[in-house]
Amino acid sequence: MDRIITRQVGKYVMVEDPPIARWLFSNTIAAWGWLAIRLYVGNEWITAAYHKVIDPG
């Protein structure tokens, strides 16, 4: 089982992110993947809204 890495800062305890989360949200290569996902989801959202506005039924 993985160990949670903590650090004491004043009266608060900081829990560090797992390495995969750090890579996904701070790596510029992963940013291109997030861009593709965001464009796909945005396109689906706009397409669904378009059909709701235009469809007479």
Summary of the structure (lengths in Angstrom):
residues: 57
radius of gyration: 20.1
end to end distance: 54.1
largest distance: 60.8
contacts: 89
relative contact order: 0.08
helix: 61%
strand: 14%
